[in-house]
Each structure stands twice: as C-alpha cells, then as structure tokens.
Amino acid sequence: LTVDATVDDSTLTLFDYDLNNDGPVRLHVEKGAMSIGALTLKGHDTNLTLKGGANTIDRTLDLSASGDASLSILQLFPGFKNLTTSGATKVNATLTGSFDAPRLAGEAQIADGRLRPFGSPHSLESINGRLIISPKDIRLSGVTGRIGSGSVEFGGSIALDGYAPSEFNMTARGRSM
C-alpha cells in the first residue's frame, strides 16, 4: 500500500490549546514507512516545523522539530501536569531511535516564561535561558527568573526516566525573593 496525501487544513487540539497547519502538509506512506515533508504548526506562541518520519516495520523514528513552541506543551509530559505554564521557547530537537527506546535530544531557548505549580501562591516568572536536552537529562545553562520581586539564577540538571523528571540536581541562588 502506498499513500500520498496533501492536507490543506487541519487543527490539532492539545487540552485547550489549538494548533493549525500553516501551508499544505505532505504525507507519504510506503512499505511501512511514513514521512512528513514539512508540517508547520501555528498557535499562540507557536510556529513549529516538524520533518521526518517513522517506520512501522523497523519500528524506528527519525523526526526533527525547529522553531517556536509555547511552554504550555510541557503540561503534556509526566511530571509537569501539576503546573500552569506560559511563554515561548525556541526549539531545535530530534526524536530518533526505536519505538521502544526513543531518544530526544536538542535544545530550547526560553524567553519570558512562567511556571506556577497548582496550589502555590507564587510562580517563577520572567524565565530566560537555555535548556540542553539529552536522552538522559536536561541541563540548565544561564537560566534566570523572578520569584516575587527578587531575581533567581538556576544551574544543574534534571535527570529523566523516559520523559518524566526522576531526579533533580539543581542549584538556585536568589535575592529579595
């Protein structure tokens, strides 16, 4: 079975967040391999291009994402479901490997982000900095923010078990918080 398809208009809803394609989406499926020519998703704080594909026979992935993504996407991952998030991040990442052991790698540059745990009276605001993502952890580089009226600087890493945070090895240094 070979399928060649062009999708002109689509909407993807993740929780209450809508993403629409920007331009035609070319999909090709042949001999168990599906490829996306280029899919650009647009939404609030999002303009993200996805490329690559997956092979269902070999059970492998080879996908890339680049562009701007809303920090709201974090709420899809285990360990981040108890947060409200906002802001944007510039992403350059790949998802490769097997279906059973996918490997996420890349980086994200956060600009004016906000994280607030449910039930907390305070949020971490004005988050800026770089996250370096590997299959085993997320490393923080030059990450700063504000809690209340004080500034805070973060360093260290967050170990991952799959895509869920499993261990935090972080430093935080703040003033007037």
C-alpha positions, 0 to 999 in steps of 0.5 A, spaced: 500 500 500 502 506 498 499 513 500 500 520 498 496 525 501 496 533 501 492 536 507 490 543 506 487 544 513 487 541 519 487 543 527 490 539 532 487 540 539 492 539 545 487 540 552 485 547 550 490 549 546 489 549 538 494 548 533 493 549 525 497 547 519 500 553 516 501 551 508 499 544 505 502 538 509 505 532 505 504 525 507 507 519 504 506 512 506 510 506 503 512 499 505 511 501 512 514 507 512 511 514 513 514 521 512 512 528 513 515 533 508 514 539 512 508 540 517 508 547 520 504 548 526 501 555 528 498 557 535 499 562 540 506 562 541 507 557 536 510 556 529 513 549 529 516 545 523 516 538 524 520 533 518 521 526 518 518 520 519 517 513 522 517 506 520 512 501 522 516 495 520 523 497 523 519 500 528 524 506 528 523 514 528 527 519 525 523 526 526 526 533 527 522 539 530 525 547 529 522 553 531 517 556 536 513 552 541 509 555 547 511 552 554 504 550 555 506 543 551 510 541 557 503 540 561 503 534 556 509 530 559 509 526 566 511 530 571 509 537 569 501 536 569 501 539 576 503 546 573 500 552 569 505 554 564 506 560 559 511 563 554 515 561 548 521 557 547 525 556 541 526 549 539 531 545 535 530 537 537 530 530 534 526 524 536 530 518 533 531 511 535 526 505 536 519 505 538 521 502 544 527 506 546 526 513 543 531 518 544 530 526 544 535 530 544 536 538 542 535 544 545 530 550 547 531 557 548 526 560 553 524 567 553 519 570 558 516 564 561 512 562 567 511 556 571 506 556 577 505 549 580 497 548 582 496 550 589 502 555 590 501 562 591 507 564 587 510 562 580 517 563 577 516 568 572 520 572 567 524 565 565 530 566 560 535 561 558 537 555 555 535 548 556 540 542 553 536 536 552 539 529 552 536 522 552 538 522 559 537 529 562 536 536 561 541 541 563 540 548 565 545 553 562 544 561 564 537 560 566 534 566 570 527 568 573 523 572 578 520 569 584 516 575 587 520 581 586 527 578 587 531 575 581 533 567 581 539 564 577 538 556 576 544 551 574 544 543 574 540 538 571 534 534 571 535 527 570 529 523 566 526 516 566 523 516 559 520 523 559 518 524 566 523 528 571 526 522 576 531 526 579 533 533 580 540 536 581 539 543 581 542 549 584 538 556 585 541 562 588 536 568 589 535 575 592 529 579 595 525 573 593 
